[in-house]
Amino acid sequence: MIKRFLQRRWPLLVGLLLGGIAGYLYNVYVGCASGTCMITSSPYLSTLWGAALGGLLVDGFRPCGGRGGSCHE
């Protein structure tokens, strides 16, 4: 069951991982000097937002429908 899940969702998991890494690196190198920025003031929040954006970006390129189905059904 877990193996099947990983086979079907590996691009999403890679997107989440790479997005999280990118969010953390953004916090480290760009960040927020004053500490008042909502997203970048905490490394946890920037990592979470990066993972969410990475997952959405990768999942947006996933083919729609199975067995010749349409995205707009």
C-alpha positions in Angstrom: 0.0 0.0 0.0 2.8 2.4 0.9 4.8 1.3 -2.1 1.9 2.1 -4.4 1.4 5.5 -2.8 5.0 6.4 -3.3 5.0 5.2 -6.9 2.0 7.4 -7.7 3.0 10.5 -5.7 6.7 10.6 -6.0 6.7 13.8 -8.1 4.6 15.6 -5.4 6.9 14.4 -2.6 9.9 15.6 -4.5 8.2 19.0 -5.1 7.4 19.3 -1.4 11.0 18.5 -0.4 12.6 20.8 -2.9 10.2 23.6 -2.1 10.9 23.2 1.6 14.6 23.4 1.0 14.1 26.5 -1.2 11.9 28.1 1.4 14.5 27.5 4.2 17.3 28.8 2.0 15.3 31.9 1.2 14.9 32.5 4.9 18.6 32.1 5.5 20.0 34.2 2.6 17.2 36.8 2.1 15.0 36.6 5.2 13.5 39.5 7.0 15.9 41.9 8.8 13.3 43.5 11.0 11.5 40.3 12.0 8.1 41.8 11.2 7.5 39.9 7.9 4.8 37.3 8.4 6.2 34.5 6.2 9.9 35.0 6.3 10.4 36.0 10.0 10.5 32.3 11.0 12.4 29.5 9.3 9.5 27.1 10.0 7.0 29.3 8.2 9.2 29.9 5.2 10.0 26.2 4.9 6.3 25.4 5.1 5.3 28.0 2.5 8.1 26.8 0.2 7.0 23.2 0.5 3.4 24.2 -0.2 4.4 26.2 -3.3 6.8 23.4 -4.5 4.0 20.9 -4.2 1.5 23.1 -6.0 4.0 23.8 -8.8 4.8 20.1 -9.4 1.2 19.0 -9.0 0.1 21.6 -11.5 2.0 19.7 -14.2 0.4 16.4 -13.5 -1.6 14.9 -16.4 -5.4 15.1 -15.9 -7.7 12.1 -15.6 -7.1 8.5 -16.1 -7.9 6.3 -19.0 -8.3 9.2 -21.4 -10.4 11.3 -19.0 -10.6 15.1 -19.2 -9.7 17.6 -16.6 -13.0 19.5 -17.0 -15.5 16.7 -16.3 
